[in-house]
Amino acid sequence: MNEELDKIKSGSSAVILCGGKSTRMNQDKAGLLIGKKTFLQQIEKNLKDADEILLSVKDRRDYPEIGARHIEDREADKGPLMGLCSVLEECSYDKVWVMSCDMPLVNWDTAQELEHYLTDGIDAVIPVDRTGKKYVLCAWYRKSILEILKEQMGSGDLKVKHLLGRLRVCYVAVEGLTDGSRKFQNINTREEYQTFTERLEVSPEKKLHTDIPIVSFVAYSGTGKTTFLERLIPKLKARGLKIAIVKHDGHRFEIDHEGKDSDRFTKAGADVTGLISSEKAVLMENRQTDPEKFLKKIDGVDLILTEGFKQGPWPKIMLHRKGTGKTMPLLPEECLAVISDVEILDCENVFTLEEIEKTADFLFRYIQNIS
């Protein structure tokens, strides 16, 4: 009996709330695309490390492609509180992570960051951003609030904010969470969805640059980009990732050896020259090349890193070293992350030049969130 109680206390359930009216979107938000997955499929993947996943639905026949256990609302058209009430009755654990189906960037790492605040005496942990917006449907609740919730709903009160007024709530700033401002985005309108997909460069209404995430490392010459990347790649490989890296060269370069067959083919006028052995292959385009089209030819890897391409369309990590005597090549707020030996205030993700492991962890989480 004690073992069972310990399990209930130590484990956690994850709940995805579906079946909202989505009146401003004019379609079911669970079916919106992020890359090749629907929002709902991506969120299920994001929560795969939870002890159990439950899907709150209007009808248990909805979303048959999702393997999570479907929990039907006890009563129809009662809003998100009915969904919450229904799943709290069915979940196996006291700690319950609840999230709506329109926040596909929030993952289990984020949930675990917030779980640290769900201490004894706290009924709910609610993220809140700098505007004061409370993410009440992307939050932790305890199963033990069920009776309070039933009592409120029994009186006809279906407002979430009134429920919070009856609970012991810990509010946590989104900006203090890892990559919090980027992850906590509700998608409620077509315009918000368009902006969201453009920012991620995975718009289903446009051709993708590539299905493989691309991150550009940008810095002035002499900052140490190559050395940093040389140290970073083994750390990414140790995390099981397959890595491609492409360097931008502002000058002419030659990799052919004078008199070799490939050199002779190039001098004969071949537009593209290739060389393949049992262990290695190379493809040389002997013409002006569009970097985006070139990178689309890469496959079989988990992440493409570029050195340079400051003007390219991909997310950027900027390296800046005080000793170069130069200003920053980009504004910090434009960057995915900044690596520097000076204090940076205008970017959420800042690492020192020696924090190779932390940078590798950050990139690993980043590609998990968008894949």
N, C-alpha and C positions, 0 to 999 in steps of 0.2 A: 504493500500500500504506500509506504513512504517513498519507494523507488518510483512509483507511478506519479506521485505528487511532485517529486523532484524533476521528473521528465516534463511535466506540464509547466513547471516554473522556468526550467532552463531552455526549453525549445521555443520555437516561434512559428507562427503561421503567417503566410502572405496572402493577401486578398486583392484581387483585381475587380474593381467595380465597373460593370458594363451596363448597357441598357438604358443610358440616359437619353433624353429626347433630342439632344444635339440640334436644337432649333436654329441656332445661328450658323452652324456649319451646313445644315440642310442635308446631312448624310451621317451615317453611323461613324463616329470618330475611330472606333476600334478597327475599322477596315481601311483607314488611311495608310498610305505606304511610307516607309522609311527605308530607302534602298529597295531590296526585293522582298522585304517582310512587311506585314501589316503592323500597325502600332501594337495590336494585341499580341501577335506572335513575338515581337521584339521584347515586350514587357515580360511575357512568360519566360523568355530566355534570360532576361536580366535577373529574374527572381529564382533561378533554378537551384540556388544553394539554400533556399529556405527549407525548413523541415517539412512543410506542406504548403501547397498552393491551392487556393480556392478561387473559383470564378463566380462572382455575383451576377446573376442574369434574370431577365424577366421570364424567360422560358428555358427550361433545361435543354431543349433541343437546339438552342442557339449556339453558334460557334463550335460545330462538331470537330473542327480541325484542331482545337485546343485540348490537350490531354488532361489539364487540371480538372479537379472535381467541380462540377457545376452545382451551384446552390441557387435555387429559384426563390424569388421574393415571396414572402408569406402572403402579402397583399399587393395587388397591382397599383401602379401610379401613386406611390407614397414617397417617391424621391429617394435620395441616397441614404437617409436614415433607415429606411426599410431594408435596403440592401445590407447595411451595416448590422442591423439587428438580426437579420436572417443568417448571416455568416457567423456572427458571434455565438449563435445557438449551436452551430455545427462544428466550429473549429476545435482542434485538439489541444491548443496551447493557450496559456494566459496572455502572452505577448503577441499582438496581432498587428502586422504591418499592412496598412490599407492604402491603396492608391487607385486613382481613376485611370481610365484607359487612354487618356490624352497626354500622358507624360512619359514618352518612350525613352528618354535619356536617363531617367532616375533608375539606378541599379541597386543591387543588394549591398554593395559597398557603402552607398549613401545611407541605406536603411540601417546598416550596422553602426555607422558614425552616429546616427541619431539615437540608436538603441542605448547608447551609453548614458543618455539622459533619462531613461525610463527606470529610475531608481525606486526603491521602496517609498511608498507614499505618493507616487505620481501615477495618475490615471491615463494621461495622454501626453505625447510629445508632438508639438506642432511646429513645423518650419514657418518662418515669417521673413519676408524680404524687407529691404530698406524703405519701401513705400508703405509698409504696414500690412501688406496683403498676407493673409494667413492661408497656408496650404492645408486645409482641414481634410482634404481627400488625398493627401500624400503624407501620412502621419502614422504614428504608433498609438494604439489604444489597447487597453487591457480587456480581456474577456469579462472581468469582474464588474465592468460598468453596465453589463446587460440589464440588470434590474432597474437601474436609473434610466436607461434608454427606453425600456418598455413602459415605465411609468410616465415618462414625458410623452411618448407617442400615444399612450392610452388617453391622454388629455387632449389629443388632437394637435399637439405642437410638433411640427416636422422641421423646425429650424435647427440647423447644426450649431449656430452660434449660441442658441439657448442651452443646448446640451453642454457646450464648453463651459458655460457659466455655472454648471452644476458639478463640474469635475475639477480635480487638482491637475492643472495643466502646466507643463514646462514649455516655454516658447524658445526656439533656437533660431538664430540668425542664419539665413541661407548663405550669406556672403562668407560666413566662417567655415562652411563645409567645402570639401575638396571639389573644385570646379562647380560650386553650387549655383552661381548665377546663370551658368549655361544650362545646367540640367533642369532647373525649376522653371519650366515654361509650359503654361497651359495653352493648348491649341483649340481655340473656340470658333474661329471664323476662317473663311477661305483665304483672306488676306494674311492672317497670322500663320496659316499653314504654308502659304507661298513664301513668306519671309523665312520661316523655319527651315524649309527645304533648301532654299537658296544659301542660307548660312552654312548648312551642312554639306552643300554641294552634292546632294543626293535627290534632287527634284525629280519625281517620276514624270513630270511634264516636259523635261528636257533630257537631252542625251547626257549620260553620266560621263565625267572625265574618265573614270575607271571605277570598277567595283572594289578595288584595293585602296585602302586609305593611303593618302600621300601627305607627308609633312616636310616642309622646306626649312632647312637650317640656314639662317641668314646672318651675316656679319661682314665687317670690313676685313680686307686682307690683313693678315698678321694677328688676328684675334685668337686664332687657334681652333677654327671650325674642324679642320681635318683631324687634328689630334683628339678633339673631344669626340667626334664621331668614331674614330678608331677605337676609343675606349668604350663607347656606348654600345657598339654593335655586339661584342661578346656578351654583354649583360642582357641584351634583347634575345640573343640566341639561347642563353641559359634559361630564358622563360619560355622556350619552345617555339619562338617565332622564326619564320623564314623572312629574311630581309633582302630587299634590293636597294641599291644606292646609286644615284646618278648625279654626276658633278657638272655644273655649268662652267664652261671655259670661255672667257671673253676674247680669246685669241685663237689663231689657227693651231691645230695640233695634228700630229701624225703618229699613228701606232703601227703602221705598216713598216716592215723592214725592207730596205732597198734591195731590189732584185728578187724578193720572194714572190711566189705565185700571186698572192692576193695583191701585192703592190703592182705587179704587172697588169692584173685585171683592172685595177683602179686607173692606172695610167692609160689603159686602152679605152677608157671612157665608161666603165660600168657605173651605173648610178647607185647600186647597192652591192656590197661585197660581203659574203659570209664565209665563216670558217668554223667547222665542226670537228671535234675529236670525241673520243669516248668519255672524256671527263670535263670538257669545256667547249663553249661555243661563243662566237662573237658575230655581231651583225653591224656593219659599218655603212652608214648612209653618206654617200659622197655628194651631198647636195645640202641646200638650206633645209632645215628640219623644224617642224612645229613641235615644241616640247610636249604639249598635251597629247598630240597624236603618237609621239614616240613612246610616252609612258604607258599609253593604252596597250602597247604590244607586250608589256611585261605581265606574266602570269605565274601562278604557282608560288606566290609569296603572300605573306600576311601584311606587310607594311613596306611602302616605298619611301625612302628618305631621299631628299635632294640636298645637295650642297650648293647654295646659291638660288637663283631664280627669284630674286626679291620682287620682281614685277609679276610673278606668276599668280595664278588664282588659288593656290593651295594654302591651307593653314600654315602659319609660320612660327618657328621658335627662333628667337633672336639671341645671339651671343654678343655680349658687350663687355669689354675689358677696359678698365680705367687707364691702364698704362699705354693704350694706343694713342691717347690724346685726341681722340675723335668723338664727335657726337654720336648718338645712337642712329643706326640706319633706318629704324622704324620707330613709331610711337609704341610704347609698351602696351597701351590699351588695344592696339590692333593685333596683338600677338596671342597665339595659343599659350605660349609660355615664354619666359625670359630667363636666360642663364647669364649671371653677371657677378662681378666682385664688388659692385656698389649696390646701395639700397634702392629698390624699385618699389614704388607705391601704386602704380597705375596698372598693375596686371595681377590677376588672382594667383597665377602659378609661377612662382619665382624660385629658382634654384641657384646655388653657387656653382662655380666651375668645377668643384670637386664632388658635387652631389650626383655622381653618375648613376648610382643605384636608384636614387629617388627619381631621376629623370626617366630611367627605364621603367620604373613602376608606373609613373604618370602616363607614358606612352602606351604601356600595356593596358591600363584602364581605359585610355582614350579609344583605342581601336576596338575594345570590347563593347564600349558604349555605342559605337556607330556601325558595328558589323551586324 
